[in-house]
Amino acid sequence: MTARRLTHDADIEQFRGAVREFLREHADTAAVFGEMREQRAGDPAVWNRFAGELGVVGLDVPESYGGADAGFRPVAVVAEELGRSLVRLPWFTTAVLGVGVLLHAEGAQAEECRRRLLPALAAGARTATLAWAETPGGLDAPSLDASAVRDGDTWRLTGRKILVVEGATADLLFVAARTEDGPALFVVDGDAPGVVRTADRAMDPNRQLATVIFDGAPARLVSDPGTGERVLARVRDRAVTALACEQTGGAAASLDMAVEHVKNRVQFGRPIGMLQAIKHRCADMAVELEAARSASLWATGAIAEDSPDVGIAAAAAALTCSRSYEYVAAETIQVHGGIGFTWEHPAHLHFRRAATSAVLFGDRHTHQERLLSGLHVDAG
């Protein structure tokens, strides 16, 4: 089933089944380990089929730009299923970040950029990412150091960005930078002169992060000066919500792994899952998973309905799902005993992903501040 005509819950669940089956067939655990060992940026053939056959990149892109116009809920479904799989594909950076920037861009250039860039992104023909952070957790538009100045009909970007997901491989880099008239968003070709991209060593080997340096790189304006703060706030909510859904999927996969193990691991003549201590651990993991599901569903609904509470919901989901995923992933290793600590077992992959995701678009302190601010509670 493709992404088109996703108008009812049954349609969305059928789409979920199609995505899960595709990933099970083309991106199983063996493929994930292969990418990790060889430090590959995913299989291009798998990406082309994933984007082309299932239409997963243009889910909430309007039909006039080549998308499915299906809203944000199926985007959340894909994020959750990829969280289960952990395969390295440029979906998150392209469908969540790149598409998000274009959908929310404001100003005279925004519509032209949407017409020119969205069809290729929606088809999976080009990949994209967002270069925003300059310090760990630094996602406030007014604090940007990267700058852009006019140079005739183009702009020149100068600055350094960190924690850029797939920053070393993306075709397009959307960049947040300050101008004389306020923060703005630009797009730069990944291979443009003046762009130096360096892949960083991350705890999660299947989520490549990069440092990107711009030294007078030619850029095109996407969202007008002065609009950057509003646009980035909406993209941030979109990103942390999709990430929360991914974390929920990862927690679900970890719990499934743990339950399967304790049902089949026999000690002293009976499965270890019959031991009360193990039952309690699995029950605690299930409680954490349900908390993550509830939080991610709230945030997903808020974005899908363009609710005024979207900032609060996204911050709550970021806090809840990060905590839940880290807890469940760690407990999964524990209930597996010695085998859970081995390199060959997939439990550590979720532990690594959980730790990396927890700081990707702001740490706990950042999201707590956002949540309390939205609730009008004094953090002091």
C-alpha positions, 0 to 999 in steps of 0.5 A: 500500500502506498501513502495515498488515500490515508484518510482513516485509522484503518488505512494508516494501520494498513500503511504501517503494516506495509512499511514494517514488512518492507523493512523486515524484508529489505532492512533486517538486523543483518543489514543494520550490522552490515552498514555498521561494520562497513560504515555505509550510508545505507543501501541506495537501492533500498532507499530508492524502493522505500521512497519510490514504492511506498512514497514515504518522503512526501507523506505530508507534502501537498499533491501540487508538489508531488506529495501524498497530502496525507498529513503528519500522522503517517509521517509518525508511523514511518518514524516509529517503524524506522525506530524499530528497524534502526536501518540507516536511511536518509528518511528522517533528514529529508522527510522531517527536516528538509520537507519541514523547512520548505513547508513552513518557509515564509517570504518572497522566495519560499513558494519558488523554493517549494516548487523547485525543491519539494518534488525531487525530495518527495520522490526521494531523488534528492536528500536533505538535512538541516544544519542548525546547532552550533553548540550542544543543545543550542537551538535558539535562533537569536543565538546563531553565530553563522552569518549570511551576507548578500553577494549580488543575486546570491548569498554567502554563508560563513559559520560552523554547524555541529550535530548535523544528521547525515550532514556528510552525505545529504545532497542539500543542506538547509542552513539557519543563519543570521542576517542584518535583518534577523535569522533566515534559512538558506539552502546550499548544495552539499558539494558547493565550494566553501563547504567542508563536511566532516563525519564525526564519530558518534555513539550510534554508528547507524546515525551519522552526525557531521560537522559542517563548515561554511566559508563564503559558501554560495547559498539561496534564500529559502525563508526571509530574514526575520522569519527564521525564528518562527520557522525553526520553532515549527521545524523543531516541534516537527523534528522532536515529535518525529524523533519521539515516535522513533524512540517509541518504536525503538522502545517497543522493539527492545521490549519485544526482544526482551520478552522473547528472550525471557520466554525462551531462555531456560534455567533450572528447568524453566523459562526465566520469565517465570521469575518474579524479578524478571516479570517485574522488570518486563512490567516496568518496561511495558509501563515506560513504553505506554508512557512513550506511546501516549506522549508521542500520540499527543504530540503527533495529533497536535501537529496534525491538527495544528494545535496551539499546544503543539510546543508543549506537546512536543516538549513533553514527548521529547522528555517522556520518550527519551527517558522511556527509550533509554530505560527500556533499552538498558533493561533489555540488555540486563534481562539478556544477561551476558549475551546482552553485552556482546557486540553480536547481539542487537540489544546494544544498538538500541541502547546506543540509539537511545543515548544519541537521540536523547541529545539530538534536538536539545537535551532534557534541560532544554525541553524542560525549559520549553515545557515549563515556559509553555505551561507558564511555570517558573523553572526557578 
